[in-house]
Amino acid sequence: MRAAVCVRAGGPEVLEVRDVPRPAVRDGWSLVEVKGAGLNRSELMTRQGHSPNVSFPRVLGIECVGVVAESTDPALAVGQTVAAIMGEMGREFDGGYADFALLPNELLMPVRTTLDWHTLAALPETYLTTQGSMDALGIGPGSGGRLLVRGGTSSVGMAALSMARGYGVETAATTRRPDKTAALTAGGADHVIVDNGEDLGKQVREIWPDGPDYVLELVGATTTVESLHLVHRGGTVCVTGMLSGVWAIPSFEPVAMIPSGSKLTAYHSDDFKGSAGALQRIVDEVEAGTYQPNLDRVFALDDVVAAHTYMETNQATGKVVLVP
């Protein structure tokens, strides 16, 4: 079979498409014929060498969709459409950048869908992360309120705008690229803020004088403290992404840096691994037109270097998908 192998830590060029042995099925694991794999920033960081538990060579990919090719689980029939995310895919064991992926049965989520493979592949990690982030923020159907999404043109950012609109939440989104404002508006943002390094707080207060109720922080550690000062007293900031590539807030002093009454939380994608019911609800909402898939571009497996370059240079607005 063909697989994109990360041979060592480095730039996109360390991803090499090779012929490798098809994995042999073992107890508790099933073989999935991969039909699509969404690209994620965490894979970029693993490729760069920032995941300490990863040894190379490794087939990356923390998610995939496809069909069961060989099963060791009576509940998983051969030919069943499935999706999988996280659970150390592409880190401790080979992931979705391949024709076939051998995956633990507990990660496999059966899905009923009429969506094409490209669209389905854009959903699992992105929308389950978004659902978990909304849950952490306390946003749900009919909750109302005002949500600021920092890093709005990322795949999770676009999904959050779509989901929040479905919940009836007023939204604003930030981007550093003025040429992406129209895409954010089309994606569901009620307000778009170009974060050009000037006073972001002033721009936010021009929209919402008291500040937002919630901030979905996708830029990460470099902007978290600022986000805590953007929400109104009692508001909540959820740190979900690390688009900045920075993992830690230097010299973090909670008492000094968290305004009184504001709340800081986080979401980790492992919380929804194996959650077939949650994914099915998301797929149903996309099929109904309530949520947008936000598929930006599809790359062939042979073009994995170009795909990672496209992701790393922040060209995408939404999700990038890799297909065998």
Secondary structure, DSSP 4 states (H G I P E B T S, - for coil): -EEEEE-SSSSGGGEEEEE-PPPPP-TTEEEEEEEEEE--HHHHHHHHT--TT--SSEE--SEEEEEEEE-S-TTS-TT-EEEEE-TTBTTTB--SSBSEEEEEGGG-EE----S-HHHHHTSHHHHHHHHHHHHHHT--TT---EEEEESTTSHHHHHHHHHHHHHT-EEEEEES-GGGHHHHHHTT-SEEEE--SS-HHHHHHHH-TT--SEEEE-S-TTTHHHHHTTSPTT-EEEE---TTS----TT--HHHHS-TT-EEEE--GGGGTT-HHHHHHHHHHHHHTSS---EEEEEEGGGHHHHHHHHHTT--SSEEEEE-
